[in-house]
Amino acid sequence: MKKLIFSLLLIAALSLSVQAGIIGTWENNSGDGWTNGSTSIGPMPQTLSGITYQQSTIGATDGSYSLEISGVTGSTHCLKIGLNTAHKADFLANNTFSIEFTAAPSEVGGWNQIYNVALNSQNYGWHDMFATSPAVNYYYWTGSPLRTTTLTFDYTAAKAVMTPSEGWIEIIFALNSGSGTDSHAFYLDNAVLTPEPATMSLLCLGALALLRKRS
């Protein structure tokens, strides 16, 4: 039993040592360093170029609040983060970006799309992370339920041409919404940088193998 408890504690400690780099939870109105492309979205609520950014409890997958973006009526780049020094270190230490995207219950037809996500850096340049667009699409209909999906992309190839002193690293969202009569709000939460699942599995297996040898 002691060995089992020790194993679980070691794996927990190992997980913490490679824990996610969090770059967006929107638990306060600061905007977490995100912009509409040029201007900070915080302090929220704030309306920039006709698009409103505010906190919401809908789609809160990490903590109490999500980021609500409303007023998107056509495809537009309207959400960006330029990684600060700590975030750049997290980015280079991991290889997967993910974010939760929620559609609220609705009785009005239409659709919402994360049309694409671009990665831009000093040495990598601008690249769309999805070969086809939209990357995620939600349709709405009378009685449509609350739905949440996780958008993920692997940026291992981008890291291959980056340096530890990369001048800038940016993640830029293109959103699209419409139906002719209505545009729905986007709810985003839990933007994180993590190791790929295969890497996590290998690390845990290595820890267990080390324990077996010591026992």
C-alpha positions as CSV (number, residue, x, y, z in Angstrom):
1,M,0.0,0.0,0.0
2,K,2.8,2.4,0.9
3,K,4.4,1.8,-2.5
4,L,1.1,2.5,-4.3
5,I,0.6,5.7,-2.4
6,F,4.2,6.7,-3.1
7,S,3.7,5.9,-6.8
8,L,0.6,8.1,-7.0
9,L,2.4,11.0,-5.2
10,L,5.4,10.7,-7.6
11,I,3.1,10.8,-10.6
12,A,1.3,13.8,-9.2
13,A,4.5,15.6,-8.6
14,L,5.7,14.7,-12.1
15,S,2.5,16.1,-13.6
16,L,3.0,19.3,-11.7
17,S,6.6,19.6,-13.1
18,V,5.2,19.6,-16.6
19,Q,1.9,21.4,-15.8
20,A,0.2,23.5,-18.4
21,G,1.2,27.0,-19.1
22,I,-2.0,28.9,-18.7
23,I,-2.5,31.9,-21.0
24,G,-6.2,32.6,-20.6
25,T,-8.8,31.9,-17.9
26,W,-10.5,35.3,-17.8
27,E,-11.3,35.0,-14.1
28,N,-11.0,38.8,-13.7
29,N,-11.8,41.7,-16.0
30,S,-8.1,42.4,-17.0
31,G,-8.3,40.5,-20.3
32,D,-5.3,38.3,-19.3
33,G,-3.1,40.2,-21.9
34,W,-5.4,39.4,-24.9
35,T,-6.2,42.1,-27.4
36,N,-8.6,42.5,-30.4
37,G,-5.5,42.6,-32.6
38,S,-4.2,46.0,-31.5
39,T,-6.0,47.1,-28.3
40,S,-6.3,45.4,-25.0
41,I,-9.8,43.8,-24.4
42,G,-9.4,44.6,-20.7
43,P,-10.6,46.1,-18.5
44,M,-13.9,44.3,-19.5
45,P,-16.6,44.9,-20.5
46,Q,-15.3,46.7,-23.5
47,T,-16.5,47.2,-27.1
48,L,-13.8,47.6,-29.8
49,S,-14.7,48.0,-33.5
50,G,-18.3,46.9,-32.7
51,I,-17.3,43.7,-30.9
52,T,-17.9,43.4,-27.2
53,Y,-15.6,41.5,-24.8
54,Q,-16.9,40.6,-21.3
55,Q,-16.9,37.9,-18.7
56,S,-19.7,35.3,-18.6
57,T,-20.6,32.2,-16.5
58,I,-21.7,30.4,-19.7
59,G,-19.0,27.9,-20.8
60,A,-16.8,28.4,-17.7
61,T,-14.7,25.3,-17.9
62,D,-12.0,26.5,-15.5
63,G,-13.1,28.6,-12.6
64,S,-16.2,30.7,-12.5
65,Y,-15.9,32.8,-15.7
66,S,-15.3,32.5,-19.4
67,L,-14.6,35.1,-22.1
68,E,-17.7,36.1,-24.0
69,I,-17.2,37.7,-27.4
70,S,-20.3,39.1,-29.1
71,G,-21.1,41.3,-32.1
72,V,-19.1,39.2,-34.7
73,T,-21.0,39.4,-37.9
74,G,-18.4,38.2,-40.5
75,S,-15.0,36.6,-40.6
76,T,-12.6,38.7,-38.7
77,H,-9.3,38.5,-36.7
78,C,-10.6,39.8,-33.4
79,L,-8.7,38.0,-30.7
80,K,-4.9,37.9,-30.2
81,I,-2.3,37.4,-27.5
82,G,1.3,38.4,-27.8
83,L,3.1,36.1,-25.4
84,N,5.0,37.8,-22.6
85,T,8.4,36.4,-21.3
86,A,6.8,33.9,-19.0
87,H,4.3,32.7,-21.6
88,K,7.1,32.4,-24.2
89,A,9.0,30.1,-21.9
90,D,5.8,28.0,-21.3
91,F,5.3,27.9,-25.1
92,L,8.8,26.6,-25.8
93,A,8.6,24.1,-23.0
94,N,5.4,22.5,-24.4
95,N,4.0,21.7,-27.8
96,T,0.2,21.8,-27.8
97,F,-2.2,24.7,-27.5
98,S,-5.8,24.1,-26.5
99,I,-8.9,26.1,-25.7
100,E,-12.5,25.3,-24.8
101,F,-15.2,26.8,-27.1
102,T,-18.9,26.7,-26.0
103,A,-22.1,27.4,-27.8
104,A,-24.9,28.6,-25.5
105,P,-28.4,27.1,-25.8
106,S,-30.4,28.9,-28.5
107,E,-33.7,29.0,-30.1
108,V,-32.5,31.1,-33.1
109,G,-31.0,29.7,-36.2
110,G,-27.5,30.6,-37.4
111,W,-23.9,29.5,-36.9
112,N,-20.7,30.4,-35.1
113,Q,-17.2,29.4,-36.3
114,I,-13.7,29.6,-35.0
115,Y,-12.7,30.0,-38.6
116,N,-9.0,29.5,-38.0
117,V,-6.2,30.1,-35.6
118,A,-2.9,31.6,-36.7
119,L,0.5,31.3,-35.1
120,N,2.9,34.1,-35.8
121,S,6.5,34.5,-34.6
122,Q,9.8,36.2,-35.4
123,N,11.4,33.2,-37.1
124,Y,8.3,31.1,-37.9
125,G,6.3,33.8,-39.6
126,W,2.5,33.7,-40.0
127,H,0.9,30.3,-40.4
128,D,-2.7,29.1,-40.1
129,M,-2.8,26.1,-37.9
130,F,-5.8,24.4,-39.6
131,A,-5.6,23.2,-43.2
132,T,-9.3,23.6,-43.7
133,S,-11.7,26.3,-42.4
134,P,-13.7,26.5,-40.3
135,A,-11.7,24.8,-37.5
136,V,-14.8,24.5,-35.4
137,N,-18.4,25.2,-36.4
138,Y,-21.6,25.3,-34.4
139,Y,-25.1,25.4,-35.9
140,Y,-28.0,26.7,-33.9
141,W,-31.7,25.6,-34.1
142,T,-34.8,25.8,-32.0
143,G,-33.9,24.1,-28.8
144,S,-30.3,23.6,-29.5
145,P,-28.4,22.6,-26.3
146,L,-25.3,24.0,-24.6
147,R,-22.3,22.4,-26.3
148,T,-18.5,22.6,-25.6
149,T,-15.6,21.4,-27.6
150,T,-11.9,21.6,-27.2
151,L,-9.9,23.1,-30.1
152,T,-6.3,21.9,-30.2
153,F,-3.3,22.2,-32.4
154,D,0.3,20.9,-32.2
155,Y,3.0,23.4,-32.8
156,T,6.1,21.1,-32.7
157,A,7.0,22.0,-36.3
158,A,6.9,25.7,-35.4
159,K,9.2,25.3,-32.5
160,A,11.8,23.7,-34.7
161,V,12.6,27.1,-36.3
162,M,12.2,29.2,-33.1
163,T,15.0,30.2,-30.7
164,P,14.9,30.7,-26.9
165,S,15.1,34.4,-27.6
166,E,12.3,34.5,-30.1
167,G,11.3,38.2,-30.4
168,W,7.6,37.6,-30.5
169,I,5.1,34.8,-30.5
170,E,1.5,35.5,-31.2
171,I,-1.7,33.4,-31.3
172,I,-4.5,35.0,-33.4
173,F,-8.1,33.9,-33.7
174,A,-10.3,34.5,-36.7
175,L,-14.0,34.3,-35.7
176,N,-17.0,34.1,-38.0
177,S,-20.8,34.2,-37.2
178,G,-24.0,34.8,-38.9
179,S,-27.4,33.7,-40.3
180,G,-28.7,36.9,-41.9
181,T,-30.8,37.7,-38.8
182,D,-28.6,37.0,-35.8
183,S,-25.0,36.6,-34.6
184,H,-24.4,34.5,-31.5
185,A,-21.9,35.0,-28.8
186,F,-18.6,33.0,-28.5
187,Y,-17.6,31.6,-25.1
188,L,-14.0,30.7,-24.7
189,D,-12.1,29.4,-21.7
190,N,-9.0,27.6,-20.4
191,A,-6.4,28.6,-23.0
192,V,-3.4,26.4,-22.2
193,L,-0.1,25.2,-23.4
194,T,0.6,21.5,-22.6
195,P,2.9,18.6,-23.6
196,E,1.3,16.2,-26.1
197,P,-0.6,13.3,-24.4
198,A,2.0,10.8,-25.7
199,T,4.8,12.7,-23.9
200,M,2.8,12.7,-20.6
201,S,2.2,9.0,-20.9
202,L,5.9,8.2,-21.5
203,L,6.9,10.3,-18.5
204,C,4.5,8.5,-16.2
205,L,5.6,5.1,-17.5
206,G,9.2,6.1,-16.8
207,A,8.4,7.1,-13.3
208,L,6.7,3.8,-12.6
209,A,9.6,1.9,-14.1
210,L,12.0,3.8,-11.8
211,L,9.8,2.9,-8.8
212,R,9.8,-0.8,-9.7
213,K,13.6,-0.8,-9.9
214,R,13.9,0.8,-6.5
215,S,11.4,-1.6,-4.9
